[in-house]
Amino acid sequence: MVKLHSRAYALLFPSIWESPLPYVVLESMLMGTIPIAARTGVPEVVVGSPAEDYLFMPGDVYEFMDKIGAVLTQSKDYLLDVGVKLREHVLKLFNTEYVEK
């Protein structure tokens, strides 16, 4: 999995199923891979991160394709910077001190 994420710019997660804690999206963000995900249970995890820009309405194929296109048109430096921010976001969300508060 680590090798795959190191070569991928984005994770495609078009699930229409409501998921309270989408592990696949969290793992993707931890690996610095942008999740392109439907707005079904995912927004709570990505709020305040660059991944918010890559959410789409469930079932909207055109918006899904637009989000894929948005990733493909970005520079490698931008994608790496976003990846670092995504990782930091998830680590902050699940920081022991933060969760205890």
N, CA, C and O atoms as CSV, one atom per row, in Angstrom:
chain,resi,resn,atom,element,x,y,z
A,1,MET,N,N,0.822,-1.199,0.000
A,1,MET,CA,C,0.000,0.000,0.000
A,1,MET,C,C,0.866,1.263,0.000
A,1,MET,O,O,0.569,2.230,-0.701
A,2,VAL,N,N,1.925,1.240,0.785
A,2,VAL,CA,C,2.796,2.420,0.864
A,2,VAL,C,C,3.371,2.729,-0.516
A,2,VAL,O,O,3.427,3.888,-0.927
A,3,LYS,N,N,3.793,1.699,-1.219
A,3,LYS,CA,C,4.370,1.890,-2.557
A,3,LYS,C,C,3.332,2.468,-3.521
A,3,LYS,O,O,3.654,3.341,-4.327
A,4,LEU,N,N,2.100,1.990,-3.442
A,4,LEU,CA,C,1.044,2.512,-4.307
A,4,LEU,C,C,0.767,3.987,-4.026
A,4,LEU,O,O,0.638,4.788,-4.952
A,5,HIS,N,N,0.676,4.339,-2.745
A,5,HIS,CA,C,0.408,5.737,-2.394
A,5,HIS,C,C,1.562,6.641,-2.794
A,5,HIS,O,O,1.342,7.806,-3.128
A,6,SER,N,N,2.770,6.136,-2.769
A,6,SER,CA,C,3.920,6.959,-3.141
A,6,SER,C,C,3.899,7.301,-4.627
A,6,SER,O,O,4.547,8.257,-5.051
A,7,ARG,N,N,3.163,6.532,-5.416
A,7,ARG,CA,C,3.088,6.761,-6.862
A,7,ARG,C,C,1.774,7.410,-7.275
A,7,ARG,O,O,1.623,7.804,-8.432
A,8,ALA,N,N,0.830,7.527,-6.366
A,8,ALA,CA,C,-0.505,8.051,-6.703
A,8,ALA,C,C,-0.643,9.512,-6.291
A,8,ALA,O,O,-0.094,9.940,-5.276
A,9,TYR,N,N,-1.379,10.259,-7.088
A,9,TYR,CA,C,-1.682,11.645,-6.741
A,9,TYR,C,C,-2.997,11.749,-5.986
A,9,TYR,O,O,-3.187,12.655,-5.175
A,10,ALA,N,N,-3.905,10.813,-6.256
A,10,ALA,CA,C,-5.227,10.894,-5.639
A,10,ALA,C,C,-5.818,9.506,-5.434
A,10,ALA,O,O,-5.468,8.541,-6.114
A,11,LEU,N,N,-6.727,9.450,-4.467
A,11,LEU,CA,C,-7.526,8.253,-4.214
A,11,LEU,C,C,-8.935,8.557,-4.705
A,11,LEU,O,O,-9.503,9.590,-4.348
A,12,LEU,N,N,-9.503,7.680,-5.513
A,12,LEU,CA,C,-10.872,7.862,-5.989
A,12,LEU,C,C,-11.794,7.094,-5.063
A,12,LEU,O,O,-11.700,5.871,-4.959
A,13,PHE,N,N,-12.690,7.814,-4.385
A,13,PHE,CA,C,-13.583,7.219,-3.393
A,13,PHE,C,C,-15.013,7.683,-3.663
A,13,PHE,O,O,-15.539,8.523,-2.934
A,14,PRO,N,N,-15.656,7.131,-4.726
A,14,PRO,CA,C,-16.992,7.579,-5.101
A,14,PRO,C,C,-18.120,6.875,-4.356
A,14,PRO,O,O,-19.220,6.745,-4.892
A,15,SER,N,N,-17.874,6.431,-3.160
A,15,SER,CA,C,-18.873,5.685,-2.398
A,15,SER,C,C,-20.132,6.513,-2.156
A,15,SER,O,O,-20.057,7.708,-1.869
A,16,ILE,N,N,-21.279,5.868,-2.276
A,16,ILE,CA,C,-22.545,6.548,-1.973
A,16,ILE,C,C,-23.074,6.090,-0.613
A,16,ILE,O,O,-24.156,6.499,-0.192
A,17,TRP,N,N,-22.317,5.255,0.059
A,17,TRP,CA,C,-22.694,4.711,1.365
A,17,TRP,C,C,-22.236,5.663,2.460
A,17,TRP,O,O,-21.076,6.075,2.475
A,18,GLU,N,N,-23.124,6.013,3.370
A,18,GLU,CA,C,-22.795,6.895,4.490
A,18,GLU,C,C,-21.850,6.166,5.438
A,18,GLU,O,O,-22.198,5.124,5.994
A,19,SER,N,N,-20.662,6.715,5.618
A,19,SER,CA,C,-19.653,6.084,6.470
A,19,SER,C,C,-19.242,7.072,7.560
A,19,SER,O,O,-18.750,8.154,7.240
A,20,PRO,N,N,-19.429,6.734,8.836
A,20,PRO,CA,C,-19.112,7.672,9.900
A,20,PRO,C,C,-17.609,7.920,10.079
A,20,PRO,O,O,-17.210,8.980,10.563
A,21,LEU,N,N,-16.788,6.962,9.697
A,21,LEU,CA,C,-15.340,7.144,9.808
A,21,LEU,C,C,-14.674,6.353,8.674
A,21,LEU,O,O,-14.299,5.194,8.852
A,22,PRO,N,N,-14.534,6.992,7.514
A,22,PRO,CA,C,-14.009,6.293,6.337
A,22,PRO,C,C,-12.496,6.071,6.433
A,22,PRO,O,O,-11.704,6.957,6.113
A,23,TYR,N,N,-12.117,4.881,6.878
A,23,TYR,CA,C,-10.701,4.571,7.077
A,23,TYR,C,C,-9.882,4.754,5.810
A,23,TYR,O,O,-8.741,5.212,5.869
A,24,VAL,N,N,-10.448,4.403,4.676
A,24,VAL,CA,C,-9.712,4.518,3.418
A,24,VAL,C,C,-9.312,5.966,3.171
A,24,VAL,O,O,-8.192,6.237,2.737
A,25,VAL,N,N,-10.218,6.893,3.445
A,25,VAL,CA,C,-9.931,8.317,3.255
A,25,VAL,C,C,-8.875,8.776,4.257
A,25,VAL,O,O,-7.957,9.512,3.894
A,26,LEU,N,N,-8.995,8.355,5.496
A,26,LEU,CA,C,-8.000,8.724,6.504
A,26,LEU,C,C,-6.622,8.189,6.150
A,26,LEU,O,O,-5.629,8.909,6.257
A,27,GLU,N,N,-6.556,6.935,5.729
A,27,GLU,CA,C,-5.274,6.343,5.349
A,27,GLU,C,C,-4.674,7.083,4.159
A,27,GLU,O,O,-3.466,7.313,4.105
A,28,SER,N,N,-5.514,7.448,3.218
A,28,SER,CA,C,-5.064,8.192,2.055
A,28,SER,C,C,-4.438,9.518,2.480
A,28,SER,O,O,-3.347,9.873,2.033
A,29,MET,N,N,-5.136,10.240,3.341
A,29,MET,CA,C,-4.638,11.532,3.804
A,29,MET,C,C,-3.342,11.370,4.590
A,29,MET,O,O,-2.432,12.186,4.450
A,30,LEU,N,N,-3.246,10.334,5.411
A,30,LEU,CA,C,-2.019,10.076,6.159
A,30,LEU,C,C,-0.835,9.804,5.234
A,30,LEU,O,O,0.308,10.126,5.559
A,31,MET,N,N,-1.121,9.211,4.084
A,31,MET,CA,C,-0.070,8.905,3.115
A,31,MET,C,C,0.215,10.084,2.184
A,31,MET,O,O,1.091,10.004,1.324
A,32,GLY,N,N,-0.531,11.181,2.360
A,32,GLY,CA,C,-0.319,12.358,1.532
A,32,GLY,C,C,-0.960,12.260,0.161
A,32,GLY,O,O,-0.555,12.958,-0.770
A,33,THR,N,N,-1.961,11.394,0.031
A,33,THR,CA,C,-2.678,11.211,-1.226
A,33,THR,C,C,-4.031,11.912,-1.116
A,33,THR,O,O,-4.771,11.695,-0.156
A,34,ILE,N,N,-4.349,12.742,-2.091
A,34,ILE,CA,C,-5.596,13.507,-2.059
A,34,ILE,C,C,-6.795,12.587,-2.265
A,34,ILE,O,O,-6.860,11.883,-3.272
A,35,PRO,N,N,-7.747,12.580,-1.329
A,35,PRO,CA,C,-8.958,11.786,-1.553
A,35,PRO,C,C,-9.983,12.583,-2.361
A,35,PRO,O,O,-10.399,13.670,-1.960
A,36,ILE,N,N,-10.372,12.036,-3.481
A,36,ILE,CA,C,-11.471,12.604,-4.258
A,36,ILE,C,C,-12.673,11.772,-3.848
A,36,ILE,O,O,-12.837,10.636,-4.291
A,37,ALA,N,N,-13.511,12.348,-3.000
A,37,ALA,CA,C,-14.548,11.556,-2.338
A,37,ALA,C,C,-15.919,12.212,-2.423
A,37,ALA,O,O,-16.055,13.433,-2.499
A,38,ALA,N,N,-16.932,11.343,-2.405
A,38,ALA,CA,C,-18.314,11.813,-2.357
A,38,ALA,C,C,-18.593,12.362,-0.952
A,38,ALA,O,O,-17.990,11.924,0.028
A,39,ARG,N,N,-19.499,13.305,-0.875
A,39,ARG,CA,C,-19.854,13.931,0.407
A,39,ARG,C,C,-20.784,13.036,1.218
A,39,ARG,O,O,-21.882,13.464,1.575
A,40,THR,N,N,-20.383,11.829,1.510
A,40,THR,CA,C,-21.194,10.905,2.302
A,40,THR,C,C,-20.386,10.421,3.491
A,40,THR,O,O,-19.706,9.397,3.411
A,41,GLY,N,N,-20.455,11.141,4.575
A,41,GLY,CA,C,-19.741,10.747,5.780
A,41,GLY,C,C,-18.315,11.248,5.827
A,41,GLY,O,O,-17.676,11.207,6.878
A,42,VAL,N,N,-17.809,11.721,4.700
A,42,VAL,CA,C,-16.419,12.154,4.609
A,42,VAL,C,C,-16.199,13.583,5.114
A,42,VAL,O,O,-15.154,13.845,5.710
A,43,PRO,N,N,-17.132,14.518,4.907
A,43,PRO,CA,C,-16.866,15.910,5.270
A,43,PRO,C,C,-16.370,16.131,6.697
A,43,PRO,O,O,-15.548,17.017,6.930
A,44,GLU,N,N,-16.851,15.349,7.644
A,44,GLU,CA,C,-16.419,15.550,9.029
A,44,GLU,C,C,-14.919,15.339,9.192
A,44,GLU,O,O,-14.293,15.961,10.050
A,45,VAL,N,N,-14.347,14.477,8.382
A,45,VAL,CA,C,-12.927,14.148,8.473
A,45,VAL,C,C,-12.065,15.165,7.736
A,45,VAL,O,O,-10.945,15.447,8.161
A,46,VAL,N,N,-12.574,15.718,6.637
A,46,VAL,CA,C,-11.763,16.592,5.803
A,46,VAL,C,C,-11.974,18.086,6.056
A,46,VAL,O,O,-11.267,18.910,5.475
A,47,VAL,N,N,-12.926,18.447,6.904
A,47,VAL,CA,C,-13.190,19.864,7.181
A,47,VAL,C,C,-11.913,20.542,7.670
A,47,VAL,O,O,-11.249,20.066,8.591
A,48,GLY,N,N,-11.592,21.653,7.037
A,48,GLY,CA,C,-10.410,22.408,7.424
A,48,GLY,C,C,-9.134,21.946,6.739
A,48,GLY,O,O,-8.048,22.430,7.058
A,49,SER,N,N,-9.251,21.019,5.805
A,49,SER,CA,C,-8.070,20.537,5.082
A,49,SER,C,C,-8.244,20.808,3.589
A,49,SER,O,O,-9.353,21.096,3.138
A,50,PRO,N,N,-7.163,20.718,2.826
A,50,PRO,CA,C,-7.280,20.904,1.377
A,50,PRO,C,C,-8.184,19.861,0.707
A,50,PRO,O,O,-8.646,20.081,-0.413
A,51,ALA,N,N,-8.436,18.753,1.362
A,51,ALA,CA,C,-9.287,17.705,0.788
A,51,ALA,C,C,-10.727,18.173,0.600
A,51,ALA,O,O,-11.466,17.591,-0.194
A,52,GLU,N,N,-11.131,19.213,1.318
A,52,GLU,CA,C,-12.491,19.758,1.148
A,52,GLU,C,C,-12.745,20.175,-0.293
A,52,GLU,O,O,-13.866,20.064,-0.790
A,53,ASP,N,N,-11.703,20.656,-0.960
A,53,ASP,CA,C,-11.836,21.122,-2.341
A,53,ASP,C,C,-12.100,19.990,-3.326
A,53,ASP,O,O,-12.474,20.235,-4.473
A,54,TYR,N,N,-11.906,18.756,-2.883
A,54,TYR,CA,C,-12.025,17.610,-3.782
A,54,TYR,C,C,-13.225,16.720,-3.455
A,54,TYR,O,O,-13.280,15.568,-3.886
A,55,LEU,N,N,-14.181,17.249,-2.698
A,55,LEU,CA,C,-15.419,16.514,-2.425
A,55,LEU,C,C,-16.420,16.800,-3.541
A,55,LEU,O,O,-16.421,17.884,-4.125
A,56,PHE,N,N,-17.263,15.824,-3.828
A,56,PHE,CA,C,-18.286,16.010,-4.851
A,56,PHE,C,C,-19.601,15.397,-4.375
A,56,PHE,O,O,-19.620,14.564,-3.469
A,57,MET,N,N,-20.687,15.818,-4.994
A,57,MET,CA,C,-22.002,15.302,-4.639
A,57,MET,C,C,-22.118,13.845,-5.080
A,57,MET,O,O,-21.751,13.512,-6.207
A,58,PRO,N,N,-22.626,12.970,-4.205
A,58,PRO,CA,C,-22.763,11.556,-4.568
A,58,PRO,C,C,-23.581,11.379,-5.853
A,58,PRO,O,O,-24.651,11.967,-6.005
A,59,GLY,N,N,-23.066,10.572,-6.758
A,59,GLY,CA,C,-23.768,10.279,-7.991
A,59,GLY,C,C,-23.551,11.282,-9.115
A,59,GLY,O,O,-23.987,11.050,-10.242
A,60,ASP,N,N,-22.879,12.399,-8.822
A,60,ASP,CA,C,-22.648,13.419,-9.849
A,60,ASP,C,C,-21.343,13.100,-10.586
A,60,ASP,O,O,-20.260,13.512,-10.170
A,61,VAL,N,N,-21.473,12.365,-11.676
A,61,VAL,CA,C,-20.306,11.908,-12.434
A,61,VAL,C,C,-19.515,13.078,-13.005
A,61,VAL,O,O,-18.287,13.019,-13.067
A,62,TYR,N,N,-20.193,14.129,-13.418
A,62,TYR,CA,C,-19.511,15.272,-14.021
A,62,TYR,C,C,-18.660,16.015,-12.988
A,62,TYR,O,O,-17.534,16.421,-13.277
A,63,GLU,N,N,-19.203,16.185,-11.797
A,63,GLU,CA,C,-18.426,16.840,-10.741
A,63,GLU,C,C,-17.246,15.952,-10.329
A,63,GLU,O,O,-16.154,16.455,-10.064
A,64,PHE,N,N,-17.464,14.640,-10.274
A,64,PHE,CA,C,-16.403,13.681,-9.972
A,64,PHE,C,C,-15.262,13.824,-10.988
A,64,PHE,O,O,-14.091,13.881,-10.611
A,65,MET,N,N,-15.610,13.879,-12.259
A,65,MET,CA,C,-14.601,14.033,-13.308
A,65,MET,C,C,-13.894,15.384,-13.210
A,65,MET,O,O,-12.694,15.475,-13.468
A,66,ASP,N,N,-14.625,16.425,-12.842
A,66,ASP,CA,C,-14.006,17.745,-12.663
A,66,ASP,C,C,-12.958,17.708,-11.560
A,66,ASP,O,O,-11.896,18.315,-11.697
A,67,LYS,N,N,-13.242,17.007,-10.477
A,67,LYS,CA,C,-12.295,16.913,-9.357
A,67,LYS,C,C,-11.043,16.137,-9.772
A,67,LYS,O,O,-9.929,16.482,-9.378
A,68,ILE,N,N,-11.239,15.082,-10.575
A,68,ILE,CA,C,-10.087,14.336,-11.095
A,68,ILE,C,C,-9.246,15.253,-11.981
A,68,ILE,O,O,-8.021,15.285,-11.873
A,69,GLY,N,N,-9.913,15.990,-12.847
A,69,GLY,CA,C,-9.213,16.938,-13.713
A,69,GLY,C,C,-8.465,17.998,-12.931
A,69,GLY,O,O,-7.369,18.405,-13.318
A,70,ALA,N,N,-9.054,18.450,-11.827
A,70,ALA,CA,C,-8.404,19.462,-10.996
A,70,ALA,C,C,-7.081,18.945,-10.428
A,70,ALA,O,O,-6.104,19.690,-10.351
A,71,VAL,N,N,-7.050,17.684,-10.034
A,71,VAL,CA,C,-5.803,17.101,-9.523
A,71,VAL,C,C,-4.789,16.961,-10.656
A,71,VAL,O,O,-3.615,17.289,-10.484
A,72,LEU,N,N,-5.236,16.478,-11.802
A,72,LEU,CA,C,-4.325,16.215,-12.917
A,72,LEU,C,C,-3.689,17.475,-13.496
A,72,LEU,O,O,-2.641,17.399,-14.137
A,73,THR,N,N,-4.309,18.629,-13.277
A,73,THR,CA,C,-3.764,19.878,-13.825
A,73,THR,C,C,-2.817,20.589,-12.857
A,73,THR,O,O,-2.235,21.616,-13.207
A,74,GLN,N,N,-2.659,20.058,-11.652
A,74,GLN,CA,C,-1.790,20.696,-10.661
A,74,GLN,C,C,-0.330,20.283,-10.854
A,74,GLN,O,O,-0.037,19.219,-11.401
A,75,SER,N,N,0.565,21.133,-10.400
A,75,SER,CA,C,1.997,20.812,-10.475
A,75,SER,C,C,2.358,19.786,-9.407
A,75,SER,O,O,1.648,19.626,-8.414
A,76,LYS,N,N,3.447,19.110,-9.623
A,76,LYS,CA,C,3.907,18.109,-8.657
A,76,LYS,C,C,4.208,18.766,-7.311
A,76,LYS,O,O,3.908,18.197,-6.262
A,77,ASP,N,N,4.798,19.959,-7.338
A,77,ASP,CA,C,5.100,20.677,-6.087
A,77,ASP,C,C,3.826,20.978,-5.301
A,77,ASP,O,O,3.787,20.819,-4.081
A,78,TYR,N,N,2.784,21.415,-6.011
A,78,TYR,CA,C,1.506,21.694,-5.351
A,78,TYR,C,C,0.957,20.424,-4.710
A,78,TYR,O,O,0.530,20.443,-3.555
A,79,LEU,N,N,0.967,19.326,-5.456
A,79,LEU,CA,C,0.433,18.064,-4.949
A,79,LEU,C,C,1.211,17.572,-3.729
A,79,LEU,O,O,0.619,17.046,-2.786
A,80,LEU,N,N,2.517,17.738,-3.744
A,80,LEU,CA,C,3.331,17.342,-2.583
A,80,LEU,C,C,3.014,18.213,-1.380
A,80,LEU,O,O,2.935,17.719,-0.255
A,81,ASP,N,N,2.830,19.517,-1.612
A,81,ASP,CA,C,2.487,20.445,-0.524
A,81,ASP,C,C,1.123,20.089,0.074
A,81,ASP,O,O,0.965,20.077,1.295
A,82,VAL,N,N,0.158,19.806,-0.768
A,82,VAL,CA,C,-1.170,19.402,-0.298
A,82,VAL,C,C,-1.059,18.100,0.494
A,82,VAL,O,O,-1.703,17.954,1.533
A,83,GLY,N,N,-0.259,17.164,0.020
A,83,GLY,CA,C,-0.073,15.897,0.719
A,83,GLY,C,C,0.452,16.083,2.126
A,83,GLY,O,O,-0.001,15.414,3.055
A,84,VAL,N,N,1.401,16.983,2.290
A,84,VAL,CA,C,1.946,17.275,3.621
A,84,VAL,C,C,0.859,17.864,4.513
A,84,VAL,O,O,0.745,17.489,5.679
A,85,LYS,N,N,0.069,18.773,3.982
A,85,LYS,CA,C,-1.007,19.400,4.761
A,85,LYS,C,C,-2.070,18.376,5.164
A,85,LYS,O,O,-2.601,18.431,6.273
A,86,LEU,N,N,-2.374,17.448,4.265
A,86,LEU,CA,C,-3.364,16.413,4.581
A,86,LEU,C,C,-2.882,15.532,5.722
A,86,LEU,O,O,-3.641,15.216,6.638
A,87,ARG,N,N,-1.621,15.138,5.659
A,87,ARG,CA,C,-1.041,14.297,6.721
A,87,ARG,C,C,-1.079,15.029,8.061
A,87,ARG,O,O,-1.480,14.453,9.072
A,88,GLU,N,N,-0.666,16.283,8.070
A,88,GLU,CA,C,-0.680,17.081,9.299
A,88,GLU,C,C,-2.093,17.204,9.861
A,88,GLU,O,O,-2.295,17.142,11.074
A,89,HIS,N,N,-3.061,17.378,8.974
A,89,HIS,CA,C,-4.458,17.521,9.396
A,89,HIS,C,C,-4.939,16.275,10.141
A,89,HIS,O,O,-5.535,16.381,11.213
A,90,VAL,N,N,-4.680,15.100,9.572
A,90,VAL,CA,C,-5.136,13.852,10.199
A,90,VAL,C,C,-4.392,13.612,11.508
A,90,VAL,O,O,-4.996,13.181,12.491
A,91,LEU,N,N,-3.107,13.881,11.533
A,91,LEU,CA,C,-2.345,13.687,12.774
A,91,LEU,C,C,-2.862,14.605,13.879
A,91,LEU,O,O,-2.890,14.221,15.048
A,92,LYS,N,N,-3.271,15.818,13.508
A,92,LYS,CA,C,-3.834,16.745,14.491
A,92,LYS,C,C,-5.197,16.247,14.987
A,92,LYS,O,O,-5.485,16.301,16.183
A,93,LEU,N,N,-6.038,15.757,14.053
A,93,LEU,CA,C,-7.364,15.258,14.431
A,93,LEU,C,C,-7.293,14.122,15.446
A,93,LEU,O,O,-8.143,14.020,16.331
A,94,PHE,N,N,-6.298,13.286,15.318
A,94,PHE,CA,C,-6.210,12.109,16.165
A,94,PHE,C,C,-5.062,12.194,17.173
A,94,PHE,O,O,-4.590,11.177,17.681
A,95,ASN,N,N,-4.628,13.410,17.449
A,95,ASN,CA,C,-3.641,13.653,18.477
A,95,ASN,C,C,-4.268,13.324,19.829
A,95,ASN,O,O,-5.384,13.754,20.122
A,96,THR,N,N,-3.548,12.562,20.649
A,96,THR,CA,C,-4.085,12.104,21.924
A,96,THR,C,C,-4.550,13.261,22.810
A,96,THR,O,O,-5.640,13.199,23.379
A,97,GLU,N,N,-3.746,14.304,22.932
A,97,GLU,CA,C,-4.124,15.437,23.772
A,97,GLU,C,C,-5.374,16.127,23.228
A,97,GLU,O,O,-6.250,16.514,24.001
A,98,TYR,N,N,-5.463,16.283,21.917
A,98,TYR,CA,C,-6.611,16.926,21.297
A,98,TYR,C,C,-7.876,16.109,21.521
A,98,TYR,O,O,-8.927,16.663,21.845
A,99,VAL,N,N,-7.780,14.803,21.351
A,99,VAL,CA,C,-8.934,13.928,21.529
A,99,VAL,C,C,-9.388,13.927,22.989
A,99,VAL,O,O,-10.590,13.911,23.258
A,100,GLU,N,N,-8.456,13.945,23.925
A,100,GLU,CA,C,-8.815,13.961,25.350
A,100,GLU,C,C,-9.567,15.229,25.723
A,100,GLU,O,O,-10.482,15.188,26.547
A,101,LYS,N,N,-9.190,16.360,25.124
A,101,LYS,CA,C,-9.870,17.637,25.417
A,101,LYS,C,C,-11.277,17.592,24.867
A,101,LYS,O,O,-12.024,18.561,25.002
